[in-house]
Amino acid sequence: MEQKIENIQILADSAFEAENYELAYNYYNRLLEQDLENSENWLKKGYCAANLSKFDRMLDKEVLMSIKTAKNLSSFDEEKTTKIANEISTIIFDKIVESAKYIQSEIDNEFNAINILPGTLHGV
């Protein structure tokens, strides 16, 4: 059983490093089922959730819960706390920008699909 957990840890960390956040997220969940006290796995699960967030599926509550649990279990120093906060904020900001671009693209597509007759106010 212990060897199996070690193997899952290797797979989780490898997927995380390869930025395969969905696979890593699933592995970290499996690891946390076995050990709820592992702060590093909670932290990486939070990073995965942040990276998996999309316009129609923001995982902000899960990110916060995972990061808070990791911090409570490990008592990060101020430098590490600031680093984590900055990294998560950057990921979430990028997701917000990605969402705004998606919305703008959908608006542009819808507007361009409207049949505008010449000589109308929109045609001018």
MDAnalysis code that builds the backbone (N, CA, C; Angstrom):
import MDAnalysis as mda
import numpy as np

u = mda.Universe.empty(372, n_residues=124, atom_resindex=np.repeat(np.arange(124), 3), trajectory=True)
u.add_TopologyAttr("name", ["N", "CA", "C"] * 124)
u.add_TopologyAttr("resid", np.arange(1, 125))
u.add_TopologyAttr("resname", ["MET", "GLU", "GLN", "LYS", "ILE", "GLU", "ASN", "ILE", "GLN", "ILE", "LEU", "ALA", "ASP", "SER", "ALA", "PHE", "GLU", "ALA", "GLU", "ASN", "TYR", "GLU", "LEU", "ALA", "TYR", "ASN", "TYR", "TYR", "ASN", "ARG", "LEU", "LEU", "GLU", "GLN", "ASP", "LEU", "GLU", "ASN", "SER", "GLU", "ASN", "TRP", "LEU", "LYS", "LYS", "GLY", "TYR", "CYS", "ALA", "ALA", "ASN", "LEU", "SER", "LYS", "PHE", "ASP", "ARG", "MET", "LEU", "ASP", "LYS", "GLU", "VAL", "LEU", "MET", "SER", "ILE", "LYS", "THR", "ALA", "LYS", "ASN", "LEU", "SER", "SER", "PHE", "ASP", "GLU", "GLU", "LYS", "THR", "THR", "LYS", "ILE", "ALA", "ASN", "GLU", "ILE", "SER", "THR", "ILE", "ILE", "PHE", "ASP", "LYS", "ILE", "VAL", "GLU", "SER", "ALA", "LYS", "TYR", "ILE", "GLN", "SER", "GLU", "ILE", "ASP", "ASN", "GLU", "PHE", "ASN", "ALA", "ILE", "ASN", "ILE", "LEU", "PRO", "GLY", "THR", "LEU", "HIS", "GLY", "VAL"])
u.atoms.positions = np.array([
    [0.824, -1.199, 0.000],
    [0.000, 0.000, 0.000],
    [0.865, 1.260, 0.000],
    [1.927, 1.240, 0.820],
    [2.809, 2.398, 0.895],
    [3.520, 2.647, -0.433],
    [3.931, 1.564, -1.107],
    [4.586, 1.702, -2.417],
    [3.621, 2.309, -3.428],
    [2.350, 1.901, -3.368],
    [1.345, 2.436, -4.281],
    [1.180, 3.945, -4.059],
    [1.153, 4.386, -2.810],
    [1.021, 5.812, -2.496],
    [2.241, 6.580, -2.997],
    [3.423, 6.006, -2.815],
    [4.647, 6.643, -3.326],
    [4.589, 6.787, -4.845],
    [4.088, 5.755, -5.518],
    [3.960, 5.811, -6.976],
    [2.975, 6.894, -7.407],
    [1.851, 6.997, -6.708],
    [0.864, 8.032, -7.035],
    [1.465, 9.413, -6.798],
    [2.273, 9.553, -5.729],
    [2.927, 10.835, -5.459],
    [3.857, 11.225, -6.609],
    [4.620, 10.247, -7.096],
    [5.526, 10.507, -8.229],
    [4.718, 10.910, -9.461],
    [3.633, 10.199, -9.725],
    [2.785, 10.526, -10.875],
    [2.159, 11.921, -10.717],
    [1.697, 12.237, -9.517],
    [1.082, 13.548, -9.266],
    [2.091, 14.664, -9.497],
    [3.268, 14.527, -8.901],
    [4.293, 15.566, -9.034],
    [4.795, 15.687, -10.471],
    [4.899, 14.557, -11.166],
    [5.325, 14.591, -12.575],
    [4.284, 15.299, -13.444],
    [3.020, 14.987, -13.219],
    [1.948, 15.643, -13.978],
    [1.920, 17.141, -13.678],
    [2.136, 17.496, -12.417],
    [2.163, 18.909, -12.025],
    [3.296, 19.644, -12.735],
    [4.480, 19.059, -12.709],
    [5.639, 19.676, -13.367],
    [5.439, 19.785, -14.878],
    [4.722, 18.835, -15.457],
    [4.449, 18.849, -16.899],
    [3.255, 19.756, -17.242],
    [2.705, 20.419, -16.215],
    [1.555, 21.319, -16.368],
    [0.311, 20.596, -16.881],
    [0.216, 19.308, -16.578],
    [-0.992, 18.540, -16.855],
    [-1.833, 18.609, -15.581],
    [-2.477, 19.770, -15.389],
    [-3.122, 20.072, -14.121],
    [-4.341, 19.200, -13.833],
    [-5.037, 18.763, -14.850],
    [-6.199, 17.907, -14.617],
    [-5.766, 16.561, -14.044],
    [-4.757, 15.974, -14.652],
    [-4.250, 14.695, -14.158],
    [-3.661, 14.858, -12.760],
    [-2.865, 15.899, -12.566],
    [-2.259, 16.156, -11.258],
    [-3.331, 16.375, -10.196],
    [-4.353, 17.141, -10.530],
    [-5.461, 17.414, -9.606],
    [-6.099, 16.102, -9.137],
    [-6.349, 15.201, -10.069],
    [-6.952, 13.909, -9.725],
    [-6.032, 13.076, -8.831],
    [-4.738, 13.094, -9.137],
    [-3.789, 12.353, -8.303],
    [-3.702, 12.962, -6.898],
    [-3.657, 14.290, -6.807],
    [-3.579, 14.917, -5.483],
    [-4.829, 14.613, -4.662],
    [-5.984, 14.568, -5.300],
    [-7.197, 14.173, -4.573],
    [-7.067, 12.757, -4.020],
    [-6.528, 11.859, -4.828],
    [-6.343, 10.468, -4.375],
    [-5.365, 10.410, -3.198],
    [-4.305, 11.198, -3.282],
    [-3.322, 11.218, -2.197],
    [-3.921, 11.794, -0.917],
    [-4.737, 12.826, -1.063],
    [-5.341, 13.448, 0.116],
    [-6.384, 12.536, 0.765],
    [-6.953, 11.627, -0.004],
    [-7.853, 10.637, 0.588],
    [-7.105, 9.756, 1.585],
    [-5.809, 9.568, 1.356],
    [-4.980, 8.730, 2.225],
    [-4.332, 9.512, 3.361],
    [-4.070, 10.809, 3.116],
    [-3.359, 11.625, 4.109],
    [-3.810, 13.080, 4.004],
    [-4.748, 13.440, 4.855],
    [-5.282, 14.812, 4.849],
    [-4.324, 15.825, 5.477],
    [-3.239, 15.360, 6.027],
    [-2.300, 16.242, 6.725],
    [-1.127, 16.694, 5.847],
    [-1.100, 16.285, 4.583],
    [0.022, 16.621, 3.709],
    [-0.194, 18.005, 3.105],
    [0.476, 18.997, 3.682],
    [0.263, 20.391, 3.259],
    [0.722, 20.647, 1.829],
    [1.780, 19.970, 1.407],
    [2.295, 20.185, 0.044],
    [1.291, 19.696, -1.000],
    [0.632, 18.590, -0.728],
    [-0.390, 18.094, -1.659],
    [-1.605, 19.025, -1.684],
    [-1.988, 19.577, -0.527],
    [-3.080, 20.560, -0.511],
    [-2.695, 21.789, -1.337],
    [-1.465, 22.245, -1.165],
    [-1.000, 23.421, -1.893],
    [-1.019, 23.174, -3.402],
    [-0.482, 22.059, -3.825],
    [-0.440, 21.754, -5.262],
    [-1.841, 21.521, -5.824],
    [-2.737, 20.950, -5.018],
    [-4.126, 20.811, -5.451],
    [-4.724, 22.200, -5.699],
    [-4.415, 23.157, -4.844],
    [-4.891, 24.528, -5.026],
    [-4.368, 25.155, -6.306],
    [-3.085, 24.955, -6.580],
    [-2.504, 25.457, -7.833],
    [-3.194, 24.813, -9.043],
    [-3.440, 23.513, -8.951],
    [-4.119, 22.812, -10.047],
    [-5.516, 23.391, -10.265],
    [-6.258, 23.581, -9.181],
    [-7.612, 24.128, -9.290],
    [-7.584, 25.514, -9.921],
    [-6.611, 26.326, -9.549],
    [-6.495, 27.667, -10.149],
    [-6.253, 27.559, -11.651],
    [-5.356, 26.668, -12.032],
    [-5.036, 26.511, -13.455],
    [-6.156, 25.866, -14.251],
    [-7.009, 25.087, -13.599],
    [-8.124, 24.439, -14.289],
    [-9.346, 25.352, -14.411],
    [-9.350, 26.459, -13.708],
    [-10.495, 27.374, -13.750],
    [-10.710, 27.905, -15.157],
    [-11.962, 27.980, -15.528],
    [-12.369, 28.494, -16.843],
    [-13.502, 29.492, -16.632],
    [-13.856, 30.205, -17.676],
    [-14.917, 31.200, -17.630],
    [-16.193, 30.634, -17.025],
    [-16.568, 29.458, -17.453],
    [-17.830, 28.872, -17.001],
    [-17.654, 27.897, -15.841],
    [-16.424, 27.801, -15.319],
    [-16.161, 26.864, -14.226],
    [-14.994, 27.364, -13.370],
    [-15.234, 28.463, -12.656],
    [-14.205, 29.010, -11.778],
    [-14.159, 28.182, -10.498],
    [-12.967, 27.811, -10.102],
    [-12.782, 26.975, -8.917],
    [-12.179, 27.792, -7.768],
    [-12.548, 29.066, -7.691],
    [-11.937, 29.962, -6.716],
    [-12.129, 29.504, -5.273],
    [-13.300, 28.990, -4.939],
    [-13.536, 28.523, -3.564],
    [-12.655, 27.326, -3.232],
    [-12.484, 26.445, -4.193],
    [-11.621, 25.288, -3.974],
    [-10.160, 25.712, -3.851],
    [-9.755, 26.690, -4.651],
    [-8.390, 27.211, -4.554],
    [-8.153, 27.750, -3.144],
    [-9.062, 28.604, -2.690],
    [-8.896, 29.212, -1.360],
    [-8.886, 28.157, -0.256],
    [-9.802, 27.213, -0.322],
    [-9.873, 26.165, 0.693],
    [-8.591, 25.339, 0.716],
    [-8.082, 24.995, -0.444],
    [-6.859, 24.189, -0.521],
    [-5.656, 24.951, 0.025],
    [-5.529, 26.220, -0.358],
    [-4.392, 27.024, 0.087],
    [-4.473, 27.270, 1.600],
    [-5.670, 27.585, 2.101],
    [-5.832, 27.808, 3.549],
    [-5.516, 26.543, 4.336],
    [-5.963, 25.402, 3.838],
    [-5.680, 24.136, 4.523],
    [-4.175, 23.879, 4.551],
    [-3.511, 24.112, 3.426],
    [-2.052, 23.925, 3.367],
    [-1.353, 24.848, 4.358],
    [-1.789, 26.101, 4.398],
    [-1.171, 27.083, 5.308],
    [-1.399, 26.689, 6.764],
    [-2.598, 26.247, 7.101],
    [-2.890, 25.841, 8.478],
    [-2.085, 24.616, 8.909],
    [-1.828, 23.722, 7.963],
    [-1.077, 22.509, 8.285],
    [0.428, 22.759, 8.376],
    [0.905, 23.787, 7.681],
    [2.344, 23.954, 7.548],
    [2.887, 25.245, 8.148],
    [2.046, 26.200, 8.444],
    [2.495, 27.492, 8.985],
    [3.602, 28.099, 8.129],
    [3.238, 28.483, 6.910],
    [4.200, 29.101, 6.004],
    [4.732, 30.384, 6.613],
    [6.004, 30.666, 6.325],
    [6.545, 31.951, 6.759],
    [6.010, 33.043, 5.837],
    [6.270, 34.287, 6.191],
    [5.713, 35.421, 5.446],
    [6.173, 35.431, 3.994],
    [7.421, 35.080, 3.755],
    [7.957, 35.076, 2.386],
    [7.239, 34.049, 1.510],
    [7.052, 32.831, 2.043],
    [6.373, 31.796, 1.263],
    [4.906, 32.160, 1.057],
    [4.269, 32.713, 2.080],
    [2.868, 33.131, 1.965],
    [2.710, 34.179, 0.868],
    [3.603, 35.162, 0.841],
    [3.563, 36.213, -0.182],
    [3.793, 35.628, -1.568],
    [4.740, 34.708, -1.685],
    [5.033, 34.068, -2.973],
    [3.804, 33.311, -3.491],
    [3.180, 32.530, -2.623],
    [1.997, 31.759, -3.014],
    [0.871, 32.696, -3.419],
    [0.632, 33.731, -2.621],
    [-0.441, 34.688, -2.921],
    [-0.211, 35.350, -4.276],
    [1.017, 35.733, -4.558],
    [1.329, 36.375, -5.840],
    [1.133, 35.415, -7.008],
    [1.582, 34.174, -6.849],
    [1.440, 33.200, -7.927],
    [-0.029, 32.874, -8.200],
    [-0.794, 32.649, -7.156],
    [-2.222, 32.338, -7.330],
    [-2.951, 33.538, -7.926],
    [-2.625, 34.736, -7.448],
    [-3.256, 35.949, -7.993],
    [-2.967, 36.104, -9.477],
    [-1.746, 35.817, -9.877],
    [-1.370, 35.900, -11.291],
    [-2.156, 34.895, -12.126],
    [-2.272, 33.673, -11.627],
    [-3.026, 32.642, -12.360],
    [-4.481, 33.067, -12.507],
    [-5.095, 33.512, -11.420],
    [-6.504, 33.914, -11.449],
    [-6.692, 35.139, -12.345],
    [-5.756, 36.097, -12.281],
    [-5.841, 37.277, -13.154],
    [-5.803, 36.848, -14.616],
    [-4.901, 35.931, -14.953],
    [-4.819, 35.434, -16.329],
    [-6.122, 34.754, -16.750],
    [-6.756, 34.047, -15.831],
    [-8.039, 33.393, -16.132],
    [-9.136, 34.432, -16.368],
    [-9.108, 35.527, -15.616],
    [-10.093, 36.607, -15.807],
    [-9.884, 37.259, -17.166],
    [-8.638, 37.526, -17.531],
    [-8.334, 38.111, -18.844],
    [-8.775, 37.156, -19.950],
    [-8.493, 35.868, -19.783],
    [-8.914, 34.855, -20.748],
    [-10.439, 34.868, -20.909],
    [-11.143, 35.009, -19.803],
    [-12.610, 35.059, -19.833],
    [-13.105, 36.297, -20.559],
    [-12.481, 37.439, -20.285],
    [-12.869, 38.685, -20.951],
    [-12.645, 38.590, -22.459],
    [-11.549, 37.986, -22.864],
    [-11.275, 37.805, -24.293],
    [-12.313, 36.881, -24.930],
    [-12.706, 35.854, -24.204],
    [-13.726, 34.936, -24.714],
    [-15.047, 35.672, -24.904],
    [-15.449, 36.458, -23.920],
    [-16.701, 37.224, -24.010],
    [-16.644, 38.187, -25.188],
    [-15.517, 38.902, -25.324],
    [-15.372, 39.851, -26.434],
    [-15.451, 39.127, -27.768],
    [-14.843, 37.978, -27.862],
    [-14.882, 37.196, -29.093],
    [-16.309, 36.780, -29.430],
    [-17.055, 36.346, -28.427],
    [-18.448, 35.946, -28.641],
    [-19.301, 37.137, -29.073],
    [-19.076, 38.298, -28.481],
    [-19.806, 39.511, -28.870],
    [-19.466, 39.874, -30.308],
    [-18.182, 39.842, -30.642],
    [-17.762, 40.158, -32.010],
    [-18.376, 39.190, -33.011],
    [-18.383, 37.909, -32.687],
    [-18.975, 36.906, -33.584],
    [-20.462, 37.153, -33.774],
    [-21.143, 37.472, -32.705],
    [-22.585, 37.721, -32.783],
    [-22.866, 38.987, -33.599],
    [-22.093, 40.041, -33.347],
    [-22.299, 41.294, -34.066],
    [-21.998, 41.118, -35.550],
    [-20.931, 40.398, -35.868],
    [-20.558, 40.180, -37.259],
    [-21.562, 39.301, -37.991],
    [-22.339, 38.530, -37.239],
    [-23.321, 37.641, -37.852],
    [-24.622, 38.369, -38.199],
    [-24.787, 39.571, -37.646],
    [-26.010, 40.332, -37.916],
    [-25.964, 40.830, -39.359],
    [-27.044, 40.623, -40.065],
    [-27.130, 41.080, -41.444],
    [-27.502, 42.567, -41.450],
    [-26.539, 43.425, -41.792],
    [-26.759, 44.866, -41.771],
    [-26.964, 45.350, -43.206],
    [-28.093, 45.963, -43.421],
    [-28.412, 46.453, -44.751],
    [-27.671, 47.744, -45.042],
    [-27.229, 47.934, -46.305],
    [-26.561, 49.185, -46.652],
    [-27.540, 50.350, -46.482],
    [-27.000, 51.498, -46.068],
    [-27.814, 52.692, -45.929],
    [-28.483, 52.806, -44.568],
    [-28.360, 51.786, -43.722],
    [-28.931, 51.889, -42.387],
    [-27.930, 52.583, -41.477],
    [-28.348, 52.938, -40.316],
    [-27.471, 53.614, -39.368],
    [-26.270, 52.731, -39.042],
    [-26.498, 51.403, -38.875],
    [-25.384, 50.507, -38.581],
    [-24.447, 50.380, -39.777],
    [-24.986, 50.471, -40.959],
    [-24.181, 50.351, -42.164],
    [-23.247, 51.523, -42.356],
    [-23.559, 52.642, -41.778],
    [-22.748, 53.849, -41.902],
    [-21.631, 53.735, -40.932],
])
